[in-house]
Amino acid sequence: VLLLATRLGIRSGDISSMTFRELDFGRNLILLTQHKTGVDIELPMVPDVKAALKQYLEEERACYDSPYVFLRIVPPYSHISVQAITKIVRTAIMAAGIDPAGRKQGAHAFRSSLASSMVNDNIPYEAVRKALGHTDQNAIQSYVSLDVEQLRNYALPVMEATGTFAAFLEGRWRLS
């Protein structure tokens, strides 16, 4: 659950309702129709996600005939809820000794962090937008925080003040 949120930015609603039909171990793909947007996305099943999914399915998942990947650990073995995923995330944050200091603690925080990391690694906005499955061209802006140090590389040099503006800055001229 945590790897799907952190490595791929999958929303908790899509993780909780993920079915075996959406996992293609042969082609190393996760094929989802996002519940929030209705957008089909194809995500790579990166090695650590694939290994964790296989381990969960072989060693931890209840032997219960259900199309859902992630099941409750107590009967009835229906798929886990979004609230359960939030609890998993909060427990992991606490176990890691991270002080959330008022920040969001749900799986969506990982989605935001992933988007920011991708942009800071110079991955084009369009690629980030598609990886997160957004249809709105501007949706990525809500996830991305500006990297001021990286912006400094694009700053223009400050021109020397001349004329009236220089006189104003030096206190030799005043606005009326």
C-alpha positions as CSV (number, residue, x, y, z in Angstrom):
1,V,0.0,0.0,0.0
2,L,2.7,2.4,1.0
3,L,4.8,1.7,-2.1
4,L,1.9,2.2,-4.4
5,A,1.3,5.6,-2.9
6,T,4.9,6.7,-2.6
7,R,6.5,5.3,-5.8
8,L,3.5,5.6,-8.2
9,G,1.3,8.3,-6.6
10,I,-1.8,6.1,-6.7
11,R,-4.7,7.6,-4.8
12,S,-5.9,5.7,-1.7
13,G,-9.4,5.2,-3.3
14,D,-7.7,3.4,-6.3
15,I,-5.5,1.4,-4.0
16,S,-8.4,0.3,-1.8
17,S,-10.4,-0.8,-4.8
18,M,-7.6,-2.3,-6.8
19,T,-8.4,-5.7,-8.4
20,F,-6.3,-8.5,-9.8
21,R,-7.5,-7.5,-13.3
22,E,-5.5,-4.3,-12.9
23,L,-2.2,-6.1,-12.2
24,D,-0.2,-7.4,-15.1
25,F,2.9,-9.1,-13.6
26,G,4.0,-10.4,-17.0
27,R,4.3,-7.0,-18.5
28,N,5.2,-5.3,-15.2
29,L,2.2,-2.9,-15.5
30,I,-0.6,-1.6,-13.3
31,L,-3.6,-0.6,-15.5
32,L,-6.1,1.5,-13.6
33,T,-9.2,3.5,-14.4
34,Q,-9.0,6.2,-11.7
35,H,-12.2,6.5,-9.7
36,K,-11.9,10.3,-9.2
37,T,-11.3,11.2,-12.8
38,G,-12.4,8.2,-14.8
39,V,-9.0,8.5,-16.6
40,D,-7.2,5.3,-17.6
41,I,-3.6,5.2,-16.6
42,E,-0.8,2.7,-17.2
43,L,1.9,2.7,-14.5
44,P,5.1,0.7,-14.4
45,M,5.2,-2.0,-11.8
46,V,8.7,-1.0,-10.6
47,P,10.8,-3.8,-9.0
48,D,10.2,-2.9,-5.4
49,V,6.5,-2.5,-5.9
50,K,6.3,-5.8,-7.8
51,A,8.3,-7.6,-5.1
52,A,6.1,-6.2,-2.3
53,L,2.9,-7.1,-4.1
54,K,4.1,-10.7,-4.7
55,Q,5.2,-11.0,-1.0
56,Y,1.8,-9.7,0.2
57,L,-0.2,-12.0,-2.1
58,E,1.9,-15.1,-1.3
59,E,2.5,-14.6,2.5
60,E,0.0,-12.1,4.0
61,R,-3.3,-11.9,2.0
62,A,-6.1,-13.9,3.4
63,C,-7.0,-16.9,1.3
64,Y,-10.3,-15.6,0.3
65,D,-12.0,-15.6,-3.1
66,S,-12.2,-11.9,-3.8
67,P,-11.3,-9.8,-6.9
68,Y,-9.8,-7.2,-4.6
69,V,-6.0,-7.1,-4.0
70,F,-6.0,-5.6,-0.5
71,L,-8.4,-7.2,2.0
72,R,-9.4,-6.5,5.6
73,I,-7.4,-8.7,8.0
74,V,-10.6,-9.8,9.8
75,P,-13.8,-11.2,8.5
76,P,-15.7,-10.1,6.4
77,Y,-12.8,-10.1,4.0
78,S,-14.0,-7.2,1.9
79,H,-11.5,-4.7,0.3
80,I,-9.8,-2.3,2.7
81,S,-11.2,1.1,3.1
82,V,-9.6,4.5,2.4
83,Q,-9.7,5.1,6.1
84,A,-7.6,1.9,6.6
85,I,-5.1,3.2,4.2
86,T,-4.9,6.5,6.0
87,K,-4.3,4.6,9.3
88,I,-1.5,2.6,7.5
89,V,0.1,5.8,6.4
90,R,-0.1,7.5,9.8
91,T,1.3,4.4,11.5
92,A,4.2,4.3,9.1
93,I,4.9,8.0,9.6
94,M,4.9,7.6,13.4
95,A,7.1,4.4,13.2
96,A,9.6,6.4,11.1
97,G,9.8,9.0,13.8
98,I,8.6,11.8,11.5
99,D,6.9,14.7,13.2
100,P,4.1,15.7,10.7
101,A,3.9,19.2,12.4
102,G,0.4,19.9,11.1
103,R,1.0,18.6,7.6
104,K,-1.3,16.1,5.9
105,Q,-0.7,12.5,6.9
106,G,-2.7,10.6,4.4
107,A,-1.6,8.9,1.2
108,H,-2.3,12.1,-0.7
109,A,0.7,13.6,1.0
110,F,2.9,11.0,-0.8
111,R,1.3,11.9,-4.1
112,S,2.1,15.5,-3.6
113,S,5.7,14.7,-2.5
114,L,6.1,12.5,-5.6
115,A,4.9,15.2,-7.9
116,S,7.3,17.8,-6.3
117,S,10.2,15.4,-6.5
118,M,9.5,14.7,-10.2
119,V,9.3,18.4,-11.0
120,N,12.5,19.1,-9.0
121,D,14.2,16.4,-11.0
122,N,13.4,18.3,-14.2
123,I,10.7,15.9,-15.4
124,P,8.4,17.9,-17.6
125,Y,5.0,19.0,-16.1
126,E,3.2,17.1,-18.9
127,A,4.9,13.9,-18.0
128,V,4.1,14.4,-14.3
129,R,0.5,15.3,-15.1
130,K,0.1,12.1,-17.1
131,A,1.8,9.9,-14.5
132,L,-0.7,11.2,-11.9
133,G,-3.6,10.8,-14.3
134,H,-4.8,14.4,-14.4
135,T,-6.8,15.7,-17.3
136,D,-6.6,19.3,-16.4
137,Q,-3.4,20.9,-17.7
138,N,-3.1,23.1,-14.6
139,A,-3.9,20.4,-12.0
140,I,-0.2,19.7,-11.3
141,Q,0.3,23.2,-9.9
142,S,-1.6,22.3,-6.7
143,Y,1.0,19.7,-5.9
144,V,4.2,21.4,-6.9
145,S,6.1,23.7,-4.5
146,L,8.6,26.0,-6.1
147,D,12.3,25.1,-5.7
148,V,13.8,28.6,-5.1
149,E,17.3,27.4,-5.5
150,Q,16.5,25.9,-8.9
151,L,14.8,29.1,-9.9
152,R,17.9,31.1,-9.1
153,N,19.5,29.5,-12.2
154,Y,17.0,31.3,-14.4
155,A,17.1,34.7,-12.7
156,L,18.1,37.7,-14.8
157,P,20.9,39.9,-13.6
158,V,19.8,43.1,-11.8
159,M,20.5,46.1,-14.0
160,E,22.2,49.1,-12.5
161,A,19.8,51.9,-11.6
162,T,20.2,55.1,-13.6
163,G,18.6,58.5,-14.0
164,T,15.5,59.4,-11.9
165,F,15.2,55.9,-10.4
166,A,18.9,56.0,-9.2
167,A,18.2,59.4,-7.7
168,F,15.1,58.1,-6.0
169,L,17.0,55.1,-4.6
170,E,19.8,57.4,-3.3
171,G,17.2,59.7,-1.6
172,R,18.0,62.6,-3.9
173,W,14.6,62.7,-5.5
174,R,11.2,62.2,-3.9
175,L,7.8,61.3,-5.2
176,S,5.2,64.1,-4.9
